[in-house]
Amino acid sequence: MSYSDDVLAAGEAFAAFLETLSPEAFRHSPSPEAWSAAEIAGHAAEFPVTFARQCVALAATRGLHVGRALDDPGRLAALERTRGMSPAEAAAAIRAVTAEAAATLATVPVDGWDAVGVHPRFGEFPNRRIAEEFIRDHLRGHLAEARAAAAAAVP
């Protein structure tokens, strides 16, 4: 399977789960510090494209700074975008962004996956790890968090 296929599969699993949620479960936050499934979906409907674009840039210019801060404005704005959405609308947003991310990843040349960037916390960071950890595994991890947040809404 390619990184593009992995991202599409992870996005589809997330979207399909969201479509099973009631609006109440979608918006339920298990604690004041925890994100609701809606907020998690907002993040998941943004970061895949951000990091896919980093993969393309790093393939073209080795040694670039990769990653982003937790207070990145794009990251924070994404949390707000899905608050007014229904679960089905959030699912559609995740499908759209993962399709765009997959198409973007497909443009990385084979030798571009060997490019190495510099992450402020992790140091040297290969392009493959961006696709694997910052996109695919990140989607899978947030799906697990969304499942837990929604499950906490069940009386």
SERO-4910 file (N, C-alpha, C, O; in steps of 0.05 Angstrom, whole numbers):
BEGIN
 pado doro    nc1    nc2    nc3   cac1   cac2   cac3    cc1    cc2    cc3    oc1    oc2    oc3
  Met    A     17    -24      0      0      0      0     18     25      0     39     25     12
  Ser    A      9     46    -14     24     71    -14     15     89      8     -5     84     22
  Tyr    A     31    110     13     23    129     33     -4    142     26    -21    146     44
  Ser    A     -9    147      1    -34    158     -8    -57    139      0    -78    147     10
  Asp    A    -54    113     -6    -74     93      1    -79     92     31   -101     90     41
  Asp    A    -57     93     47    -59     93     76    -75    116     86    -92    113    104
  Val    A    -70    140     75    -84    164     84   -113    162     77   -130    169     93
  Leu    A   -119    153     53   -147    150     45   -162    130     63   -184    135     71
  Ala    A   -149    108     69   -161     88     86   -166     99    115   -187     94    126
  Ala    A   -146    112    125   -149    124    152   -171    145    153   -186    147    172
  Gly    A   -172    161    132   -193    182    131   -220    170    128   -239    180    140
  Glu    A   -223    149    112   -249    136    108   -258    123    134   -282    125    141
  Ala    A   -240    111    149   -248     99    175   -258    120    194   -278    116    208
  Phe    A   -244    143    194   -252    165    212   -280    176    203   -298    179    220
  Ala    A   -283    181    178   -308    192    167   -331    172    172   -353    181    181
  Ala    A   -327    147    167   -348    127    171   -357    126    201   -380    124    207
  Phe    A   -337    129    219   -344    129    247   -361    154    254   -382    152    267
  Leu    A   -353    177    244   -368    202    250   -397    199    241   -415    210    255
  Glu    A   -402    186    219   -429    183    209   -447    166    227   -471    166    223
  Thr    A   -435    152    245   -451    136    264   -460    152    289   -476    142    305
  Leu    A   -449    176    292   -453    191    317   -478    208    317   -486    219    296
  Ser    A   -491    210    340   -512    229    343   -499    257    347   -475    258    353
  Pro    A   -514    278    342   -502    305    347   -492    308    376   -472    322    381
  Glu    A   -506    296    395   -498    299    423   -471    285    428   -454    296    441
  Ala    A   -469    261    418   -443    246    421   -421    260    407   -398    261    416
  Phe    A   -426    272    384   -407    286    368   -395    310    383   -372    316    381
  Arg    A   -412    324    397   -404    348    411   -396    344    440   -387    363    453
  His    A   -400    320    451   -394    315    479   -364    316    484   -348    303    470
  Ser    A   -356    331    505   -328    332    514   -327    317    540   -341    324    559
  Pro    A   -310    296    542   -309    280    567   -299    295    591   -304    287    614
  Ser    A   -284    317    587   -274    333    609   -268    361    598   -266    365    574
  Pro    A   -264    380    616   -258    408    607   -232    409    590   -230    426    573
  Glu    A   -214    391    595   -188    391    581   -189    375    555   -172    378    538
  Ala    A   -208    358    552   -209    339    529   -225    351    506   -244    366    510
  Trp    A   -217    344    483   -231    352    459   -256    334    455   -255    311    462
  Ser    A   -276    346    443   -300    330    434   -293    317    408   -272    324    395
  Ala    A   -309    298    399   -305    286    373   -307    307    351   -293    306    331
  Ala    A   -323    328    355   -326    350    336   -299    365    333   -290    371    311
  Glu    A   -287    371    356   -262    386    355   -239    368    343   -223    378    328
  Ile    A   -239    343    350   -220    324    339   -223    323    309   -204    322    294
  Ala    A   -249    321    300   -254    320    271   -245    346    257   -235    344    235
  Gly    A   -248    368    271   -238    393    259   -208    392    254   -199    400    233
  His    A   -194    382    273   -165    379    270   -159    359    248   -141    364    231
  Ala    A   -173    337    248   -168    316    227   -176    325    199   -167    314    179
  Ala    A   -193    346    198   -201    357    172   -182    379    163   -188    394    144
  Glu    A   -159    381    176   -140    402    169   -112    392    167    -98    397    146
  Phe    A   -102    377    186    -73    370    187    -63    353    164    -40    356    157
  Pro    A    -79    334    152    -67    318    132    -56    334    108    -35    327     97
  Val    A    -70    354    100    -61    371     77    -36    387     85    -17    390     70
  Thr    A    -37    398    110    -14    413    119     12    396    118     32    405    108
  Phe    A     10    372    128     34    355    129     41    343    101     64    338     95
  Ala    A     21    338     85     26    328     58     41    349     42     60    343     27
  Arg    A     34    374     46     49    396     33     77    398     43     96    404     28
  Gln    A     81    392     69    109    392     79    125    369     66    149    373     61
  Cys    A    112    347     61    126    325     47    135    333     19    158    328     11
  Val    A    118    347      5    126    356    -22    148    377    -21    167    375    -36
  Ala    A    146    396     -2    167    416      1    193    404      9    214    412     -2
  Leu    A    193    385     27    218    373     36    231    356     14    255    355     12
  Ala    A    214    343     -2    225    328    -25    240    346    -44    260    338    -56
  Ala    A    230    371    -47    243    390    -65    267    405    -53    286    412    -67
  Thr    A    265    409    -26    286    424    -12    294    409     13    281    414     34
  Arg    A    313    393     12    321    377     35    332    395     57    343    416     53
  Gly    A    327    386     82    337    401    105    318    421    116    324    436    135
  Leu    A    294    423    105    274    443    115    266    437    143    267    415    153
  His    A    256    458    157    243    455    183    216    441    177    202    449    159
  Val    A    210    421    193    184    407    190    169    407    217    181    411    238
  Gly    A    144    401    215    127    402    239    114    429    243    117    447    226
  Arg    A    101    432    266     90    458    273     84    459    302     82    438    315
  Ala    A     80    483    313     75    486    341     46    480    348     28    482    330
  Leu    A     41    472    373     13    467    381     -4    491    380    -29    489    377
  Asp    A      7    515    381     -9    539    379    -10    551    351    -16    574    348
  Asp    A     -3    535    331     -5    543    303    -33    553    297    -52    539    303
  Pro    A    -36    577    285    -62    588    280    -80    571    262   -104    569    267
  Gly    A    -69    557    243    -85    539    226    -96    516    241   -118    507    237
  Arg    A    -79    505    259    -88    483    276   -110    491    294   -130    477    297
  Leu    A   -107    514    307   -128    524    326   -154    531    312   -176    526    322
  Ala    A   -152    544    289   -176    551    274   -192    527    265   -216    528    264
  Ala    A   -178    505    259   -191    481    250   -210    470    272   -230    458    266
  Leu    A   -202    473    297   -218    462    319   -246    476    319   -266    464    327
  Glu    A   -246    501    312   -271    517    312   -289    510    288   -314    512    290
  Arg    A   -277    504    265   -292    500    241   -314    479    242   -335    483    231
  Thr    A   -309    458    257   -329    436    257   -349    438    280   -367    422    282
  Arg    A   -346    458    297   -365    460    319   -393    464    310   -412    454    323
  Gly    A   -398    477    288   -425    481    277   -433    460    257   -456    461    247
  Met    A   -416    441    251   -422    421    231   -437    397    244   -435    393    268
  Ser    A   -451    383    227   -462    358    236   -441    336    233   -421    341    220
  Pro    A   -445    313    245   -426    291    240   -422    285    211   -400    279    202
  Ala    A   -444    285    195   -442    279    167   -425    300    152   -410    293    134
  Glu    A   -429    325    159   -413    347    147   -383    344    154   -366    349    137
  Ala    A   -378    337    179   -350    334    187   -338    310    172   -315    311    164
  Ala    A   -353    288    169   -344    265    154   -337    273    126   -316    264    115
  Ala    A   -354    289    113   -348    298     86   -323    315     85   -307    313     66
  Ala    A   -319    331    105   -295    348    106   -270    331    108   -249    337     96
  Ile    A   -271    310    125   -248    292    128   -243    277    102   -219    274     94
  Arg    A   -263    268     89   -259    254     63   -246    273     43   -228    265     28
  Ala    A   -255    298     42   -244    317     23   -215    323     28   -199    323     10
  Val    A   -209    327     54   -181    334     60   -162    310     57   -139    314     49
  Thr    A   -171    287     64   -154    264     60   -150    257     30   -129    247     23
  Ala    A   -170    262     14   -167    259    -15   -147    279    -26   -130    271    -42
  Glu    A   -148    303    -16   -128    323    -25   -100    316    -15    -81    318    -30
  Ala    A    -99    307     10    -72    299     20    -61    276      5    -37    275     -1
  Ala    A    -78    256     -1    -69    233    -16    -59    241    -44    -38    231    -53
  Ala    A    -73    258    -57    -65    268    -84    -38    283    -82    -21    281    -99
  Thr    A    -35    299    -61    -11    314    -57     13    294    -51     34    298    -63
  Leu    A      9    275    -34     30    255    -29     38    240    -54     61    232    -57
  Ala    A     19    235    -71     25    220    -96     44    235   -114     56    224   -132
  Thr    A     48    261   -110     66    277   -126     95    276   -116    113    286   -129
  Val    A    100    264    -92    127    263    -81    142    242    -98    133    219   -100
  Pro    A    165    249   -109    180    230   -125    191    208   -106    195    213    -82
  Val    A    197    185   -117    206    162   -101    231    170    -84    232    164    -61
  Asp    A    250    184    -96    274    192    -80    268    214    -60    284    219    -42
  Gly    A    245    227    -63    237    248    -44    230    237    -17    230    252      3
  Trp    A    223    212    -15    216    200     10    241    196     28    239    192     52
  Asp    A    264    197     16    289    195     31    299    222     42    319    223     57
  Ala    A    286    244     34    294    270     43    291    272     73    273    260     85
  Val    A    309    287     86    308    291    115    305    320    122    320    337    112
  Gly    A    286    326    139    282    353    149    291    354    178    301    335    189
  Val    A    286    377    190    293    381    218    269    389    234    256    410    228
  His    A    262    373    253    239    379    271    250    391    296    271    382    307
  Pro    A    237    412    307    248    426    330    251    408    355    268    413    372
  Arg    A    234    388    358    235    371    381    249    344    376    262    334    393
  Phe    A    245    334    352    255    307    346    281    307    330    292    285    325
  Gly    A    291    330    322    315    331    306    311    322    277    291    329    265
  Glu    A    331    307    266    328    299    239    303    282    236    298    264    252
  Phe    A    287    288    215    261    275    212    257    269    183    252    286    166
  Pro    A    259    243    176    256    235    147    227    240    137    208    239    152
  Asn    A    226    245    112    200    250     99    180    227    103    157    232    107
  Arg    A    190    203    102    173    179    107    158    181    134    135    174    136
  Arg    A    173    191    154    161    193    181    139    214    181    120    211    196
  Ile    A    141    235    165    120    255    164     94    242    154     73    244    166
  Ala    A     97    227    132     73    213    121     62    192    140     38    189    143
  Glu    A     80    178    153     71    156    171     60    166    197     38    160    205
  Glu    A     76    183    211     69    191    238     51    216    239     32    217    254
  Phe    A     58    236    223     43    261    224     17    260    208      0    278    212
  Ile    A     14    241    191    -11    239    176    -26    213    182    -46    214    196
  Arg    A    -16    191    172    -30    165    176    -35    158    205    -58    154    213
  Asp    A    -14    156    220    -17    148    248    -31    169    265    -46    163    284
  His    A    -28    194    257    -41    216    271    -72    214    267    -87    217    285
  Leu    A    -80    208    242   -109    203    237   -119    179    253   -141    181    265
  Arg    A   -104    158    254   -113    134    269   -115    140    298   -134    132    312
  Gly    A    -95    154    309    -96    161    337   -119    179    345   -132    176    366
  His    A   -125    199    328   -147    216    333   -174    202    330   -193    210    343
  Leu    A   -175    182    312   -200    166    311   -204    152    337   -227    152    347
  Ala    A   -184    141    349   -187    128    375   -196    148    396   -213    141    413
  Glu    A   -185    172    396   -193    193    415   -222    201    410   -237    205    430
  Ala    A   -230    203    385   -258    210    379   -277    189    388   -299    194    399
  Arg    A   -269    164    385   -286    141    394   -290    143    425   -312    140    435
  Ala    A   -268    149    439   -269    151    468   -286    174    477   -302    172    496
  Ala    A   -283    197    464   -299    221    471   -328    216    467   -345    223    484
  Ala    A   -335    204    444   -363    198    438   -375    177    457   -398    178    465
  Ala    A   -359    157    464   -368    136    482   -374    147    509   -391    136    523
  Ala    A   -360    168    517   -364    180    544   -391    194    545   -401    201    567
  Ala    A   -403    199    522   -429    213    521   -452    193    526   -475    202    533
  Val    A   -447    168    524   -468    148    528   -473    145    558   -455    140    574
  Pro    A   -499    148    566   -506    147    595   -502    119    607   -506    115    630
***
